[in-house]
Amino acid sequence: METIVTSSKDAIALEDKYGAHNYHPIQVVLSKGEGVFLWDVEGKRYYDFLSAYSAVNQGHCHPRIVNALIEQAKELTLVSRAFYNDKLGLAEKYICEMFGYDKVLFMNSGAEGVETGIKLVRKWGYNVKGIPENEAIILTAKKNFHGRTTTIISASSDPSARIGFGPFMPGFKIVEYDNVEVLEKELANPNVCALLIEPIQGEAGIYVPSEGYISKASELCKKHNVLLMMDEIQTGIARSGKMLASDHEDVHPDLLILGKAISGGVLPISCVLADDEIMLGIKPGEHGSTFGGNPMAAVVCMEALQVAKDEKLAENAERLGKIFRERMSALIKKTDLLTSVRGKGLLNAVDVNDTPQGKTAWNICVQLKENGLLAKPTHGNIIRFAPPLVMTEEQIHECCDIIEKVVLNFKK
């Protein structure tokens, strides 16, 4: 049995032959990570400006998080939820107290967290709000991204998520994002049980809503007895310059969905937080996961969140994000290749002038890779820039220098 890949070419060929073609990766094969850096099979070092879609906010292979994983793996990895384990309760207490909720339900992937939230709000809609059975509606936003399960894509407006995968789950209504007037009209429907939104639309291209939109949405949900579900899987854990992006407007959602960085990228961990009235609607046997809440996940989650607090990652993201956007704004004035920059903290994106329509953003990312920086386009002409939050000011300037060099010397 082969256990070592000796070249990038061989690794890519193996994946192409034996793996499903459900991703279109940048042509780099990574074998090692530390902090803000990644190394390929041949030993070349890169700055990571994707952070595994914000799963490694604490940096690659953070020694404290990895050590928590290793020490627990030596003792106990999994017993399922058929029995109690000695670590889950500690993690539940820790995360509930950190974010201010009565209860938490641990799952694995982000999509599982969203699916859990959907079941919770429907149960609440029937049991508490009194919506007639099977008539509950969840409002979602245009251009949202909450995952790729068949239920979740039923709430999506993205054709690439939907074409060829129907029929779709009923019970969702897609409304315009960042439009209070439209939102209030839809919330007035007595069968609406919840509003599911991202505080910043990540996969759509880092779209930050107008100031006050999230707090107004929260007020309107309370007014119409509708639960606010906040998907902070990508925006949470210090990425936006606050521990949660909702914190920028002092919003405390009824359901908070977390994933990605609550493990520091070490394990798939997700969770939903809510108060008793919502969480206790689900009874034994009605929902669960063999791996959800396993002892390794419990200790890793606590350590990953504590690292974010101890190392003041939110404050660092806020400070370095401003520097990054200032540098990109200055660069935009020097070229017609980039048209705008936006974001919060270290969750940012630039729009690429891709006229005529082509692969300009992709080719820029290829050249960034050749110059030692890894980023990836989304929706064709948008490049997302989201490095690990352990980056230093010197490093952010060095990375901006790389981006500036590539953009100013780029030829379509």
Secondary structure by P-SEA (a helix, b strand, c coil): cccccccaaaaaaaaaacccccccccccccccccccbbbcccbbbbbbccccccccccccccaaaaaaaaaaaacccccccccccccaaaaaaaaaaacccccccccccaaaaaaaaaaaaaaaaacccccccccbbbbbbccccccccaaaaaaccccccccccccccccbbbbbcccaaaaaaaaccccccbbbbbcccccccccccccaaaaaaaaaaaaabbbbbbccccccccccccccccccccccccbbbbccccccccccccccccccccccccccccccccccccaaaaaaaaaaaaaaaaaaaaaaaaaaaaaaaaaaaaaaaaccccccccccccccccccccccccaaaaaaaaaaaaacbbbbcccccbbbbbccccccaaaaaaaaaaaaaaaaaccc
